[in-house]
Structures are given as structure tokens and as C-alpha cells.
């Protein structure tokens, strides 16, 4: 499974109220990734969680312009 796919699966679990570490530990695919891929997944998740509000705001602006 690709690291980006693993990121989405973990993020889904985080939005179901698991902590990031719990979601990572729960995900069996994460353990099969190389250490480089695991680092990429963690960086991707932390960046998304840190920027989540900004990302949503930008998406909403562009969705309003289309309608």
C-alpha cells in the first residue's frame, strides 16, 4: 500500500477520535512501510493536522466561486 493511502487511512481514524499515535499503532500497513515512508506519512499527517483550518477555508472559498 502506498504511503499516501496509509496517510488517508490513519487520518480517517484520527477524525473518529483516536489520537494520532493510537491511529498509527492501529494501522497494520504503517508497520510494513520503510522508515523513510513512515517518516513521510508522519510529516504528511502532522502538516495536514496543523494546517487543517487553513485548508478548509481555502477550499470553501473556491467551492463558493464555482456555485
Secondary structure, DSSP 8 states (H G I E B T S, - for coil): --HHHHHHHHHHHHTTT--HHHHHHH-HHHHHS-HHHHHHHHHHHHHHHHHHHHHHHHHHHHHHHH-
